[in-house]
Amino acid sequence: MKLDMYEAIGGRQKLNAAVRIFYEKVLKDPKLRQFFAGANMDGLRAKQVMFLSMLLGGGTGFARPDIPGAHAKSRTDGLTDAHFDAFVAHFRATLEEIGVEAEIVEKVLQDLESTRKEVLGR
């Protein structure tokens, strides 16, 4: 089913567009933009596309990233469940905006939700 999800979204080209739109939303969000101050956004977008590709089954050859390590500074800066929820809400809005079917959106969000404990260091 995972590869089907990657293909249903539209593959790497669609993920690139989704990640670009998503970070535009995140950087405008006063609750979230603080976590990205000084970040290399081009690099971050590329890593996010690779991570989502892996998560959705289209990223063969990608090593699983160190999710807790990648978010350690954000946790030090106060990252909470509320921030994670806002992040997921922006991702939902982005997937809906690019025309991903509702059933696929829900499955993608379930996969993202499965990373909550790692992101928040629990």
C-alpha positions as CSV (number, residue, x, y, z in Angstrom):
1,M,0.0,0.0,0.0
2,K,2.9,2.4,0.7
3,L,4.1,2.6,-2.9
4,D,0.5,3.1,-3.9
5,M,0.3,6.1,-1.6
6,Y,3.5,7.6,-3.1
7,E,2.1,7.1,-6.6
8,A,-1.4,8.3,-5.6
9,I,0.1,11.6,-4.4
10,G,1.9,12.0,-7.7
11,G,5.4,10.9,-6.9
12,R,8.5,13.1,-6.4
13,Q,7.3,16.0,-8.6
14,K,4.1,16.4,-6.6
15,L,5.9,16.0,-3.3
16,N,8.4,18.7,-4.3
17,A,5.4,21.1,-5.0
18,A,3.7,20.0,-1.7
19,V,6.8,20.6,0.4
20,R,7.3,24.1,-1.2
21,I,3.7,25.1,-0.5
22,F,3.8,23.6,2.9
23,Y,6.8,25.5,4.1
24,E,5.3,28.7,2.7
25,K,2.4,28.1,5.1
26,V,4.7,27.2,8.0
27,L,6.9,30.2,7.6
28,K,3.8,32.5,7.7
29,D,2.6,30.8,10.9
30,P,3.6,32.9,13.9
31,K,3.5,29.7,16.1
32,L,5.9,27.8,13.9
33,R,8.2,30.2,12.0
34,Q,10.4,30.6,15.1
35,F,11.7,27.1,14.7
36,F,13.0,27.8,11.2
37,A,14.9,31.0,11.9
38,G,18.3,30.8,10.2
39,A,17.5,27.4,8.7
40,N,18.8,26.4,5.3
41,M,15.3,26.1,3.7
42,D,16.5,24.7,0.4
43,G,18.3,21.9,2.3
44,L,15.3,21.4,4.7
45,R,12.9,21.2,1.8
46,A,15.1,18.6,0.1
47,K,15.3,16.5,3.3
48,Q,11.6,16.7,3.8
49,V,10.9,15.4,0.3
50,M,13.3,12.5,0.9
51,F,11.7,11.8,4.3
52,L,8.2,11.9,2.9
53,S,9.2,9.7,-0.1
54,M,10.6,7.2,2.4
55,L,7.6,7.4,4.6
56,L,5.2,6.9,1.7
57,G,7.1,4.0,0.2
58,G,8.7,5.7,-2.8
59,G,12.0,6.5,-1.3
60,T,14.0,3.3,-1.8
61,G,17.6,3.9,-1.0
62,F,17.0,6.6,1.6
63,A,18.2,5.9,5.1
64,R,15.8,6.6,7.9
65,P,16.7,9.9,9.3
66,D,17.5,10.6,13.0
67,I,14.2,12.2,13.8
68,P,14.8,12.8,17.4
69,G,18.2,14.3,16.6
70,A,16.9,16.5,13.8
71,H,14.3,18.0,16.2
72,A,16.5,18.4,19.3
73,K,17.1,22.1,18.9
74,S,13.4,22.7,18.3
75,R,12.5,20.8,21.5
76,T,15.0,23.0,23.4
77,D,13.3,26.0,21.8
78,G,9.9,24.8,23.2
79,L,8.5,22.4,20.6
80,T,5.2,20.9,21.9
81,D,2.2,18.8,20.8
82,A,0.5,22.1,19.8
83,H,3.3,22.9,17.4
84,F,3.2,19.3,16.0
85,D,-0.6,19.7,15.5
86,A,-0.2,23.0,13.6
87,F,2.5,21.4,11.4
88,V,0.2,18.5,10.6
89,A,-2.7,20.9,9.9
90,H,-0.6,22.8,7.4
91,F,0.4,19.5,5.8
92,R,-3.3,18.5,5.5
93,A,-4.2,21.8,4.0
94,T,-1.4,21.5,1.5
95,L,-2.3,18.0,0.4
96,E,-5.9,19.1,0.0
97,E,-4.8,22.2,-2.0
98,I,-2.8,20.1,-4.5
99,G,-5.7,17.8,-5.0
100,V,-4.8,14.6,-3.1
101,E,-7.8,12.4,-2.4
102,A,-9.2,12.6,1.1
103,E,-8.6,8.9,1.8
104,I,-4.9,9.3,0.8
105,V,-4.6,12.5,2.9
106,E,-5.8,10.6,6.0
107,K,-3.3,7.8,5.4
108,V,-0.4,10.2,4.9
109,L,-1.4,12.0,8.1
110,Q,-1.5,8.7,10.0
111,D,2.1,8.1,8.9
112,L,3.1,11.6,9.9
113,E,1.4,11.1,13.3
114,S,3.4,7.9,13.8
115,T,6.5,10.2,14.1
116,R,5.1,12.4,16.9
117,K,6.9,10.7,19.8
118,E,10.2,10.8,17.9
119,V,9.8,14.4,16.9
120,L,8.9,15.4,20.5
121,G,11.6,13.2,22.1
122,R,9.4,10.8,24.0
